Amino acid sequence: MTIVAVDPKDWAAANVVQVDSDAKDNPHAIDEIEEWAAKNGFARVNENWLRQILRNGHRVFRGVCYRLTEQEQQGSASIRQANAEALGKLPETPHLVDADR
């Protein structure tokens, strides 16, 4: 499945966009829209259930994304770095975990 539309069409200068996905269900659409947003300098707003619309007779999921400011990008980078450092300090599991338990 893919992203089938972005509104406005000339979104390069937009701060807020609507993104349509033709994914099979809501969770897959959220993943696709978040992937598009990350690749294009946006973040998806925190919606658990995307709107469903008809586009050319087919159901698509619509999410809203906003452009990240420089401060938001710096904050996200700082949080990712702190999380990576904290994860690196955790002890490794010295044994295999049995997934069937």
Long-range contacts (C-beta under 8 A, 24 or more apart in sequence): 1-28, 1-29, 1-32, 2-32, 3-32, 3-33, 3-36, 4-55, 4-60, 5-55, 5-60, 6-36, 11-40, 14-67, 15-66, 15-67, 16-64, 16-65, 16-66, 16-67, 17-42, 17-64, 17-65, 17-66, 18-62, 18-63, 18-64, 18-65, 19-44, 19-62, 19-63, 19-64, 19-65, 20-53, 20-55, 20-60, 20-61, 20-62, 21-50, 21-60, 21-61, 21-62, 21-63, 22-55, 22-58, 22-60, 22-61, 23-61, 26-50, 26-61, 29-60, 29-61, 29-63, 30-61, 30-63, 33-61, 33-63, 33-65, 36-65, 37-65, 41-67, 41-68, 42-66, 42-67, 42-68, 43-68, 43-72
